[in-house]
């Protein structure tokens, strides 16, 4: 497993970085540059025109590479472990395609406003239901859920389905919100994927190891061009794809609630947005944060993008380490 994992990671890193070297000029030539909202930090205006939809690179690299590696690992045979991994890839791709539609809508409108919120969520909800049906068909779904850190399972019955739908769509959209400054979403996801890599080695899952290794490699390869100052953005294309991938890997280990721990920094972005909106309405115009999501609050406090990414990634690393030692081992 170790040589296959290392090979997958290295190839994903190399091909993602290489593909971006050719994709960035194409995006520039087609004028597919990021539009910056006027309500955002004023210094972000200098980023306007930076090519976006760079997430296409690691979507393609990840899918092709994982397909080849999974086929090699299975010896050309379909196994019980292989099909759930394929379902994860398809789920991530489905989310990525929703991101493509959203990004293309922004370009057609000529501003940083893509699909309406209800349109995007409806598509995500449909995809989520299809993914759950796939898991049920593969006999990888039941109505009990594991409680991280407690070592117990809780039978939820029909309540299981709305709970996991909220969890899945919530985490996917939280990763999307995280992609607001250079390197943040890719950096955090590289660490979360490294966590799933460690889990794969612990439980001896080759397929999870391949997915997690490819995810780490793709994120690192993307950071070559996305770390501050970014030369390309992943767009909703990339962030929704990564969100779907992170969720899928949690379901592969039958522990979706582990996302609350390892993905807490993602979720914090959504929580800060919700708090901001509720507080604004309840106080008739006052703001709880200087700006939401929370990474923009720290920008308004004078933190540099590099500092924010470093602190947020360090927090993610700490949470992933605690989750591994206190829940997985």
Residue, then its C-alpha position, 0 to 999 in steps of 0.5 A: x500500500x505504501x508505494x502505491x500511496x506515494x506514487x499516487x500522491x506524487x503523480x497527482x502533485x506533478x500532473x496538477x501543477x503541470x496541467x495548471x501551467x497550460x490551463x492558466x494561459x487558456x483561462x486568461x485568453x478566454x478572459x475567465x477572470x475572477x470578479x470581485x464583489x464591491x462589498x469585500x475587502x477593498x484590497x481584494x480589488x487588485x485580484x480582479x481578473x485573476x483566472x478562476x475555474x482552476x479547479x478543473x485541473x485537479x478534477x480531471x487529474x484526480x478522476x483519471x489518476x484515481x481511476x487508473x490506480x483503483x483499477x490497478x489495485x483491484x487487479x481489474x476486478x470489481x470489489x466491495x471496497x472499489x464501488x463505494x470509492x467510485x461512488x465518492x469520485x462520482x459524488x465529488x465530480x457531481x459537486x464539481x459540475x454544479x460549481x462549473x455551472x455556477x462559475x459559467x453563470x458568473x461569467x455570462x452575467x459578468x459579475x460575481x453572482x452565479x446561480x441563485x442560492x435555492x438553485x444551487x442548493x436544489x442541485x446539491x440536494x438532488x445529488x446528495x439524495x442520489x449519493x445516499x441511494x448509491x450507498x444504500x444500493x451498495x449496502x454501505x448505509x444504515x440508520x445508525x451513526x457513530x459518535x466520534x470520541x465516544x466509541x458508541x453508535x446511535x440508532x436514529x431511524x428515519x431521522x438519520x436521513x435529514x441529519x446526514x443531508x444537512x451534514x453533507x450539504x453543509x460541509x460541501x458549502x462550508x468548503x466553498x465558503x472557505x475558498x475566500x483567500x489565497x491558499x486557504x481551501x486547498x491548504x486546509x483540504x490537504x491537511x484533512x486529506x492527510x488525516x484520511x490518509x492516516x486513517x487508510x493506513x490504520x484500517x488497511x484500506x487501499x482504496x481510501x489511501x488512493x483517494x486521500x493520497x490523490x487529494x493531498x497531491x492535487x491540493x499541494x499541486x494547486x497550491x504551487x499557483x494558488x498560494x499568496x499571491x495567487x496566480x489562479x483561483x479554484x472557483x466554485x468548480x474546485x471548492x465544491x469538488x473538494x467539499x464533495x470529496x471530503x464528505x465522501x471520504x468520511x462516509x467511506x470510513x462509516x464515520x460522517x460525524x468525524x467531519x465536525x472535528x476535522x472539518x471544524x474550520x470549514x464549518x466555522x466559516x458557515x457558522x460565522x456567516x449565519x451568526x452575522x446574518x442573524x445578528x444583523x437582523x435582530x439588531x437592525x443593522x449591527x454586525x457581530x463580525x467586521x465581515x463574514x465569513x470569519x477569514x474576512x473578519x481577521x483580514x479587517x483586523x489587519x491580519x495578512x492572508x498568509x497569517x490567516x492561512x497559517x493559523x487556520x491550517x495549524x488549527x485544522x492540523x491540531x483538530x485532525x491530530x486529536x481526532x486521529x489519536x482520540x477517535x481512530x486509534 
